[in-house]
Amino acid sequence: QVQLVESGGGLVQAGGSLRLSCAASGRTISGYSMAWFRQPPGKEREFVVVINWSGGLGYYGDSVKGRFTISRDNAKNTVYLQMNSLKPEDTAVYYCAATPSVALFPPREAREYESWGQGTQVTVSS
């Protein structure tokens, strides 16, 4: 199983930007779909974005389309989440997740992921 560690969270003002990183160890992520989920205070974990093993296909949640961008660097065993135009409602603990790629289209449900990081807090002030 791959181990994941998120970093880059913090406090930003509305309209600002933040870049999260997810460093993997134990296994290479070359054959994995990599996703970001988030959990706002008092709410259920929700899908944010996923990128397939090749980096050529991704899905974005409706609430982040046009604002967030996922990318991966398999050589560095790292996936990134660039977050722009942040809103207070983006405040949440952000989790990195991984699962072996078995289909062209990567999964978008949390239950389909086998590896999870501990999360990094993102707080957007108004």
C-alpha positions in Angstrom: 0.0 0.0 0.0 1.2 3.5 -0.8 1.6 6.0 2.0 0.5 9.6 1.4 1.4 12.8 3.1 -0.3 16.1 2.3 1.3 19.5 2.8 0.8 23.1 1.8 -2.4 23.9 3.7 -2.8 27.1 5.6 -4.7 30.3 6.0 -5.4 32.4 3.0 -7.7 35.3 2.1 -10.7 34.9 -0.1 -9.6 35.2 -3.7 -6.1 34.0 -3.0 -4.3 30.9 -4.1 -2.7 27.9 -2.4 -0.8 24.9 -3.7 -1.1 21.6 -2.0 1.3 18.7 -2.4 0.8 15.0 -1.8 4.0 13.0 -1.4 3.8 9.3 -1.9 6.1 6.6 -0.5 6.3 2.9 -0.3 5.1 2.5 -3.9 5.4 4.5 -7.0 2.3 6.3 -8.1 2.8 5.6 -11.8 0.0 3.1 -12.0 -2.4 4.9 -9.7 -5.3 7.2 -10.0 -4.7 10.1 -7.7 -7.5 12.1 -6.1 -8.2 15.0 -3.7 -11.2 14.9 -1.4 -12.1 17.4 1.2 -14.2 17.5 4.4 -15.6 20.8 5.6 -16.3 21.2 9.3 -19.4 19.2 10.2 -19.9 17.8 6.7 -19.2 14.6 4.9 -16.1 14.0 2.8 -16.6 15.2 -0.8 -14.9 14.7 -4.1 -12.7 17.5 -5.4 -10.7 16.2 -8.3 -9.0 13.1 -9.7 -6.3 12.5 -12.3 -5.6 9.3 -14.1 -2.3 7.4 -14.1 -1.1 9.1 -17.3 -2.1 12.6 -16.2 -4.1 13.0 -19.4 -7.6 12.7 -18.0 -9.2 14.3 -15.0 -12.5 15.0 -13.4 -13.4 18.0 -11.3 -16.1 18.5 -8.8 -18.6 21.2 -9.9 -17.7 23.5 -7.1 -14.1 23.7 -8.1 -14.2 23.6 -11.9 -12.3 26.5 -13.4 -10.5 27.3 -10.1 -8.6 24.2 -9.1 -6.1 22.2 -11.2 -4.6 18.8 -10.4 -1.3 17.7 -11.8 1.2 14.9 -11.1 4.9 14.3 -11.3 5.5 10.6 -11.3 9.2 11.0 -11.2 8.9 12.9 -7.9 6.1 10.6 -6.8 4.0 13.6 -6.0 0.6 15.0 -7.0 -0.4 18.6 -6.7 -3.5 20.7 -6.3 -3.3 24.3 -7.4 -6.2 26.2 -5.9 -7.0 29.7 -7.2 -9.8 32.1 -6.5 -10.4 30.5 -3.1 -13.7 31.0 -1.4 -14.6 30.7 2.3 -16.6 27.6 1.4 -13.4 25.9 0.3 -12.4 25.7 4.0 -11.9 22.1 4.8 -9.4 19.4 5.5 -8.0 18.3 2.2 -7.1 14.6 1.7 -5.0 13.0 -0.9 -6.1 9.5 -2.0 -4.8 6.8 -4.3 -6.0 3.6 -5.9 -4.6 1.4 -8.6 -5.7 2.3 -12.1 -7.9 -0.5 -13.6 -10.0 1.5 -16.1 -9.6 4.5 -18.4 -11.8 6.7 -16.3 -10.6 7.1 -12.7 -13.1 6.7 -9.9 -14.7 9.7 -8.1 -16.1 8.0 -5.0 -14.2 7.9 -1.7 -15.0 4.2 -1.2 -13.1 3.3 -4.3 -9.8 4.5 -2.9 -7.5 2.3 -0.9 -4.8 4.7 0.4 -5.3 8.0 2.2 -3.2 10.8 3.7 -3.9 12.3 7.0 -5.1 15.6 5.5 -4.0 19.2 5.5 -6.1 22.1 6.8 -7.1 24.8 4.3 -8.8 27.8 5.8 -10.1 30.7 3.6 -11.0 33.9 5.4 -13.5 36.4 4.3 
